[in-house]
Amino acid sequence: MSGSTSISDKPPDLTGVPEEYHEFADVFSKSKVDELPEHRPYDLKIDLEEGATPPLGPIYSLSKVELDTLREYIEENLRSGFIRLY
């Protein structure tokens, strides 16, 4: 379908974004929000020792709303593959 535009093809609405940040418009792109950037030489990977278990400890206190938000964030990023369990 040439000539048609989808929501993801529209430039982001920069209303309320100071003009000096307009060059970074792709940061606000709805279509790029679900994609990881290309791999780069400085990608980070944490290798654990074979058979070792990371130390578990208590996290700081969270309100119910904060805890629900954290759980939602973790679940969403596990589904999308941004967080992976090994």
Protein Blocks (a to p, Z undefined) as FASTA:
>chain_A
ZZiacfklpccdfehiafklmmmmmmmpmklmmpccdddfkbccddddehiacddddddd
ddfklmmmmmmmmmmmmmnopaccZZ
